[in-house]
């Protein structure tokens, strides 16, 4: 392991807006480690041997066999048939958390956390299996639940509306954005979520 | 195919996610890439307990995991006295892509960040990027 000072990093420390600029670029590329330095801090760059080099044979840029990517994409496709059952489990978990919160207010903090987590799981998986409406609806529900400490009766109705929408997508096996009806559902839920607080 | 071919057969990957469906998805992608040594873990404490014995080459972890949520596990690993653990390449997955979270992940020493839903192509791209250009660490 080699420890060395990095002049470029030191120089970057004094530049105003560096941090913001790096953040702005995050969608184009993954961050460079240099980006983690905040203005005014001193830093050392630690350059390590590359233990993952064992996976690479030869010199030059890494090239993956296109068949490997095809196989990986096929593996995801092969799981598509399983996804509705997975989504159903998560949606059932969501419904259970809501019922808990309604029946026993003492469980509300945990239930809010569970509802948020289930919604996040649904959001994080649906689109990967072409169930984009699940991801859109899960996204709206996470936004609605984020930093929420209390849930009123009206809020419960809004949460249920999300659960019912996802249930319909699962039951009717609606893939993609769901067309006109799908857009109407998302627009309607968005309106409810935006009205929160 | 020009360039240096990469083979993942010797790769050891630790997947940390408390959603078993997500673990299944990630494991399937990893196996399809040719990775045979895969450990799936459902929470942060188990990951910490098993990491020395398993000796992963890379960790793929979800932001929201039970027992050591968010960046807690990463911060703990980055303070390990064992170099292979302290500098373990980590790809953070999250359902969120907001600036605050990406910044927090980056600042705590995550190598890369991938927003869910996860698909094979960006995951493979991140793995090959870490192999080709392992980022240096900044110690502040």
Boltz contact constraints between the chains, C-beta under 6 A:
constraints:
  - contact:
      token1: [A, 23]
      token2: [B, 99]
      max_distance: 6.0
  - contact:
      token1: [A, 26]
      token2: [B, 102]
      max_distance: 6.0
  - contact:
      token1: [A, 30]
      token2: [B, 112]
      max_distance: 6.0
  - contact:
      token1: [A, 31]
      token2: [B, 106]
      max_distance: 6.0
  - contact:
      token1: [A, 33]
      token2: [B, 135]
      max_distance: 6.0
  - contact:
      token1: [A, 33]
      token2: [B, 136]
      max_distance: 6.0
  - contact:
      token1: [A, 33]
      token2: [B, 137]
      max_distance: 6.0
  - contact:
      token1: [A, 33]
      token2: [B, 138]
      max_distance: 6.0
  - contact:
      token1: [A, 36]
      token2: [B, 106]
      max_distance: 6.0
  - contact:
      token1: [A, 36]
      token2: [B, 107]
      max_distance: 6.0
  - contact:
      token1: [A, 36]
      token2: [B, 138]
      max_distance: 6.0
  - contact:
      token1: [A, 37]
      token2: [B, 138]
      max_distance: 6.0
  - contact:
      token1: [A, 41]
      token2: [B, 140]
      max_distance: 6.0
  - contact:
      token1: [A, 43]
      token2: [B, 138]
      max_distance: 6.0
  - contact:
      token1: [A, 43]
      token2: [B, 140]
      max_distance: 6.0
  - contact:
      token1: [A, 44]
      token2: [B, 139]
      max_distance: 6.0
  - contact:
      token1: [A, 45]
      token2: [B, 136]
      max_distance: 6.0
  - contact:
      token1: [A, 45]
      token2: [B, 138]
      max_distance: 6.0
  - contact:
      token1: [A, 46]
      token2: [B, 136]
      max_distance: 6.0
  - contact:
      token1: [A, 46]
      token2: [B, 137]
      max_distance: 6.0
  - contact:
      token1: [A, 46]
      token2: [B, 139]
      max_distance: 6.0
  - contact:
      token1: [A, 47]
      token2: [B, 136]
      max_distance: 6.0
  - contact:
      token1: [A, 48]
      token2: [B, 87]
      max_distance: 6.0
  - contact:
      token1: [A, 50]
      token2: [B, 134]
      max_distance: 6.0
  - contact:
      token1: [A, 52]
      token2: [B, 57]
      max_distance: 6.0
  - contact:
      token1: [A, 52]
      token2: [B, 131]
      max_distance: 6.0
  - contact:
      token1: [A, 54]
      token2: [B, 10]
      max_distance: 6.0
  - contact:
      token1: [A, 55]
      token2: [B, 6]
      max_distance: 6.0
  - contact:
      token1: [A, 55]
      token2: [B, 7]
      max_distance: 6.0
  - contact:
      token1: [A, 55]
      token2: [B, 8]
      max_distance: 6.0
  - contact:
      token1: [A, 55]
      token2: [B, 131]
      max_distance: 6.0
  - contact:
      token1: [A, 56]
      token2: [B, 4]
      max_distance: 6.0
  - contact:
      token1: [A, 56]
      token2: [B, 6]
      max_distance: 6.0
  - contact:
      token1: [A, 56]
      token2: [B, 131]
      max_distance: 6.0
  - contact:
      token1: [A, 57]
      token2: [B, 5]
      max_distance: 6.0
  - contact:
      token1: [A, 58]
      token2: [B, 4]
      max_distance: 6.0
  - contact:
      token1: [A, 59]
      token2: [B, 4]
      max_distance: 6.0
  - contact:
      token1: [A, 60]
      token2: [B, 3]
      max_distance: 6.0
  - contact:
      token1: [A, 60]
      token2: [B, 4]
      max_distance: 6.0
  - contact:
      token1: [A, 61]
      token2: [B, 3]
      max_distance: 6.0
  - contact:
      token1: [A, 62]
      token2: [B, 4]
      max_distance: 6.0
  - contact:
      token1: [A, 62]
      token2: [B, 6]
      max_distance: 6.0
  - contact:
      token1: [A, 62]
      token2: [B, 128]
      max_distance: 6.0
  - contact:
      token1: [A, 62]
      token2: [B, 131]
      max_distance: 6.0
  - contact:
      token1: [A, 62]
      token2: [B, 132]
      max_distance: 6.0
  - contact:
      token1: [A, 63]
      token2: [B, 1]
      max_distance: 6.0
  - contact:
      token1: [A, 63]
      token2: [B, 3]
      max_distance: 6.0
  - contact:
      token1: [A, 63]
      token2: [B, 5]
      max_distance: 6.0
  - contact:
      token1: [A, 64]
      token2: [B, 6]
      max_distance: 6.0
  - contact:
      token1: [A, 64]
      token2: [B, 128]
      max_distance: 6.0
  - contact:
      token1: [A, 68]
      token2: [B, 33]
      max_distance: 6.0
  - contact:
      token1: [A, 69]
      token2: [B, 124]
      max_distance: 6.0
  - contact:
      token1: [A, 71]
      token2: [B, 32]
      max_distance: 6.0
  - contact:
      token1: [A, 72]
      token2: [B, 29]
      max_distance: 6.0
  - contact:
      token1: [A, 72]
      token2: [B, 32]
      max_distance: 6.0
  - contact:
      token1: [A, 72]
      token2: [B, 33]
      max_distance: 6.0
  - contact:
      token1: [A, 72]
      token2: [B, 120]
      max_distance: 6.0
  - contact:
      token1: [A, 73]
      token2: [B, 120]
      max_distance: 6.0
  - contact:
      token1: [A, 75]
      token2: [B, 28]
      max_distance: 6.0
  - contact:
      token1: [A, 75]
      token2: [B, 29]
      max_distance: 6.0
  - contact:
      token1: [A, 75]
      token2: [B, 32]
      max_distance: 6.0
  - contact:
      token1: [A, 76]
      token2: [B, 120]
      max_distance: 6.0
  - contact:
      token1: [A, 79]
      token2: [B, 28]
      max_distance: 6.0
  - contact:
      token1: [A, 86]
      token2: [B, 21]
      max_distance: 6.0
  - contact:
      token1: [A, 120]
      token2: [B, 95]
      max_distance: 6.0
  - contact:
      token1: [A, 121]
      token2: [B, 19]
      max_distance: 6.0
  - contact:
      token1: [A, 123]
      token2: [B, 95]
      max_distance: 6.0
  - contact:
      token1: [A, 124]
      token2: [B, 95]
      max_distance: 6.0
  - contact:
      token1: [A, 124]
      token2: [B, 116]
      max_distance: 6.0
  - contact:
      token1: [A, 124]
      token2: [B, 117]
      max_distance: 6.0
  - contact:
      token1: [A, 125]
      token2: [B, 117]
      max_distance: 6.0
  - contact:
      token1: [A, 127]
      token2: [B, 117]
      max_distance: 6.0
  - contact:
      token1: [A, 128]
      token2: [B, 117]
      max_distance: 6.0
  - contact:
      token1: [A, 128]
      token2: [B, 118]
      max_distance: 6.0
  - contact:
      token1: [A, 128]
      token2: [B, 119]
      max_distance: 6.0
